[in-house]
Every structure is written in structure tokens, then in C-alpha cells.
Amino acid sequence: MALTARIVVGPMRFDDVAAVHEIERLSFQTPWPADAFEQELRGNRLARYLVARAGDRVVGFAGVWLMVDEAHVTTFGVHPDWRRQGIGRQLLLKLAELSVTIGARRMTLEVRVSNQAAQALYRQFGFEIAGRRHRYYTDDGEDALIMTTPDLADPALRALVDAERRRLAG
Ligand SMILES: CC(C)(COP(=O)(O)OP(=O)(O)OC[C@H]1O[C@@H](n2cnc3c(N)ncnc32)[C@H](O)[C@@H]1OP(=O)(O)O)[C@@H](O)C(=O)NCCC(=O)NCCS
């Protein structure tokens, strides 16, 4: 947690894409191609992407699509050298705030059944398991868990998000 004060989360820019792609490559068996991020930034009005910066360096990223009233988390990663320092938590907090701003009622995502680290993080933000997609990941056939938050206006969830905000500020 000590380093989070030096981390600034803001919108992803075109010149961040190479660094984001490198984190993707280090984080996922089947990373998105770099031009997928460029297309998203250029052409998808329903998408919002964030990066976490330590000085000039991009150390994490996250994205959502607004689908009707749902903010669907599309991708999310922190550089392996920068994990376990609260950066994922900081990105998810901003995603939750952004989701409220763009009119979402709840957040959803898919996560590998084996990805305990991400699931633990999501649970801290009120996500719960809502279902399972059989053989969702085409590279190795692993199942995905569908996780979703309660209504983002739910007082209990707001209290969780406020507590995270205070924790990061303090
Ligand atoms: C999941 C991921 C984004 C977490 O990023 P991070 O910056 O390390 O997360 P944080 O330091 O903010 O951790 C927040 C909480 O998540 C949980 N967590 C994070 N990493 C964990 C791990 N390796 N094992 C168990 N719990 C973990 C803990 O509850 C942690 O809180 P704590 O440090 O107070 O115990 C990062 O591990 C990652 O990029 N993984 C590869 C890509 C990926 O899986 N993305 C999600 C796809 S759905």
C-alpha cells in the first residue's frame, strides 16, 4: 500500500497503448492485440479506459463498456513488478466512480475460475458470483465466473466504495 500515493489514475491515451499492451502480454495467456486498444480509444463510444501512472510510467490499466445500464469490465491488469501495492484497488475504485458517472446501475465482469487474486479484489468492492460460463476461455477451455455488484446506488456498496476512497486518501 505504501506506493499508492505516487500513483495517478487517469484516461488512457494513444501513446499509452504500447505500455498497456506490454502489461497485457505479461498478464494474460491471450492478450488483446495493441491495435484493439487503439480501435477502442478511437471508435467505441461506449468504452472508457483508464491507466495508472507512476510518474511517466504506465503500471496498470482497466476498461469498461457501458451496456444499457451495466458497466462491463472488459480488461484489467497491473504490471507484475507493481502488484500487491493497492494499484488494482485504486483502478477499481476509479472504475466504480466512472461507472456511476456514465449512468451504470451495476458492474459486471468475467474472471477465470482459477484467478483467486482478481476474485479477492473484486469481492472487496462488493462483487459476488452471479453465474458461470462453461469453457469461456477459448485458449484453454477454462470456465469463467460471472461476477456482479449490487446496484451501485445501494448504500452498503457506496459505504464500501467510500471506505476504499478514504483508505487510499489516508
Ligand atoms: C488482479 C490484479 C489486477 C490485482 O492487482 P494488484 O495491484 O496486485 O491488486 P491490489 O494490490 O490492489 O490488491 C487488492 C486486493 O486484491 C487481493 N489480491 C491481489 N493480489 C492477490 C494475490 N496474488 N493473491 C491473493 N489476493 C490478492 C487482495 O485481497 C488484495 O488486498 P490486500 O493486498 O490488502 O490483501 C493483478 O494481480 C493482475 O494484473 N493480474 C493479472 C491480470 C488479471 O488477472 N486481471 C484480471 C482479469 S479478470
Ligand as a Chemical Component Dictionary entry (heavy atoms), coordinates in Angstrom:
data_LIG
# 
_chem_comp.id                   LIG 
_chem_comp.type                 NON-POLYMER 
_chem_comp.pdbx_formal_charge   0 
_chem_comp.three_letter_code    LIG 
# 
loop_
_chem_comp_atom.comp_id 
_chem_comp_atom.atom_id 
_chem_comp_atom.alt_atom_id 
_chem_comp_atom.type_symbol 
_chem_comp_atom.charge 
_chem_comp_atom.model_Cartn_x 
_chem_comp_atom.model_Cartn_y 
_chem_comp_atom.model_Cartn_z 
_chem_comp_atom.pdbx_ordinal 
LIG C1  C1  C 0 -5.680  -8.932  -10.277 1  
LIG C2  C2  C 0 -4.676  -7.776  -10.306 2  
LIG C3  C3  C 0 -5.197  -6.699  -11.267 3  
LIG C4  C4  C 0 -4.586  -7.184  -8.881  4  
LIG O1  O1  O 0 -3.766  -6.021  -8.951  5  
LIG P1  P1  P 0 -2.916  -5.527  -7.686  6  
LIG O2  O2  O 0 -2.488  -4.130  -7.948  7  
LIG O3  O3  O 0 -1.867  -6.504  -7.359  8  
LIG O4  O4  O 0 -4.031  -5.560  -6.540  9  
LIG P2  P2  P 0 -4.002  -4.781  -5.139  10 
LIG O5  O5  O 0 -2.597  -4.631  -4.647  11 
LIG O6  O6  O 0 -4.825  -3.552  -5.259  12 
LIG O7  O7  O 0 -4.733  -5.849  -4.219  13 
LIG C5  C5  C 0 -6.017  -5.634  -3.694  14 
LIG C6  C6  C 0 -6.527  -6.901  -3.066  15 
LIG O8  O8  O 0 -6.706  -7.921  -4.048  16 
LIG C7  C7  C 0 -6.366  -9.195  -3.469  17 
LIG N1  N1  N 0 -5.179  -9.725  -4.127  18 
LIG C8  C8  C 0 -4.396  -9.100  -5.046  19 
LIG N2  N2  N 0 -3.413  -9.928  -5.456  20 
LIG C9  C9  C 0 -3.585  -11.091 -4.791  21 
LIG C10 C10 C 0 -2.906  -12.330 -4.802  22 
LIG N3  N3  N 0 -1.832  -12.534 -5.587  23 
LIG N4  N4  N 0 -3.362  -13.309 -4.016  24 
LIG C11 C11 C 0 -4.451  -13.137 -3.234  25 
LIG N5  N5  N 0 -5.146  -11.969 -3.148  26 
LIG C12 C12 C 0 -4.716  -10.970 -3.944  27 
LIG C13 C13 C 0 -6.059  -8.941  -2.006  28 
LIG O9  O9  O 0 -7.294  -9.054  -1.325  29 
LIG C14 C14 C 0 -5.577  -7.507  -2.046  30 
LIG O10 O10 O 0 -5.735  -6.847  -0.827  31 
LIG P3  P3  P 0 -4.513  -6.873  0.256   32 
LIG O11 O11 O 0 -3.258  -6.546  -0.506  33 
LIG O12 O12 O 0 -4.919  -5.820  1.228   34 
LIG O13 O13 O 0 -4.506  -8.262  0.776   35 
LIG C15 C15 C 0 -3.247  -8.262  -10.716 36 
LIG O14 O14 O 0 -2.915  -9.384  -9.939  37 
LIG C16 C16 C 0 -3.133  -8.624  -12.187 38 
LIG O15 O15 O 0 -2.864  -7.769  -13.022 39 
LIG N6  N6  N 0 -3.316  -9.927  -12.505 40 
LIG C17 C17 C 0 -3.173  -10.408 -13.887 41 
LIG C18 C18 C 0 -4.288  -9.892  -14.763 42 
LIG C19 C19 C 0 -5.635  -10.266 -14.225 43 
LIG O16 O16 O 0 -5.850  -11.327 -13.673 44 
LIG N7  N7  N 0 -6.617  -9.350  -14.424 45 
LIG C20 C20 C 0 -7.996  -9.567  -14.044 46 
LIG C21 C21 C 0 -8.699  -10.270 -15.113 47 
LIG S1  S1  S 0 -10.398 -10.600 -14.694 48 
# 
loop_
_chem_comp_bond.comp_id 
_chem_comp_bond.atom_id_1 
_chem_comp_bond.atom_id_2 
_chem_comp_bond.value_order 
_chem_comp_bond.pdbx_ordinal 
LIG C1  C2  SING 1  
LIG C2  C3  SING 2  
LIG C2  C4  SING 3  
LIG C2  C15 SING 4  
LIG C4  O1  SING 5  
LIG O1  P1  SING 6  
LIG P1  O2  DOUB 7  
LIG P1  O3  SING 8  
LIG P1  O4  SING 9  
LIG O4  P2  SING 10 
LIG P2  O5  DOUB 11 
LIG P2  O6  SING 12 
LIG P2  O7  SING 13 
LIG O7  C5  SING 14 
LIG C5  C6  SING 15 
LIG C6  O8  SING 16 
LIG C6  C14 SING 17 
LIG O8  C7  SING 18 
LIG C7  N1  SING 19 
LIG C7  C13 SING 20 
LIG N1  C8  SING 21 
LIG N1  C12 SING 22 
LIG C8  N2  DOUB 23 
LIG N2  C9  SING 24 
LIG C9  C10 SING 25 
LIG C9  C12 DOUB 26 
LIG C10 N3  SING 27 
LIG C10 N4  DOUB 28 
LIG N4  C11 SING 29 
LIG C11 N5  DOUB 30 
LIG N5  C12 SING 31 
LIG C13 O9  SING 32 
LIG C13 C14 SING 33 
LIG C14 O10 SING 34 
LIG O10 P3  SING 35 
LIG P3  O11 DOUB 36 
LIG P3  O12 SING 37 
LIG P3  O13 SING 38 
LIG C15 O14 SING 39 
LIG C15 C16 SING 40 
LIG C16 O15 DOUB 41 
LIG C16 N6  SING 42 
LIG N6  C17 SING 43 
LIG C17 C18 SING 44 
LIG C18 C19 SING 45 
LIG C19 O16 DOUB 46 
LIG C19 N7  SING 47 
LIG N7  C20 SING 48 
LIG C20 C21 SING 49 
LIG C21 S1  SING 50 
# 
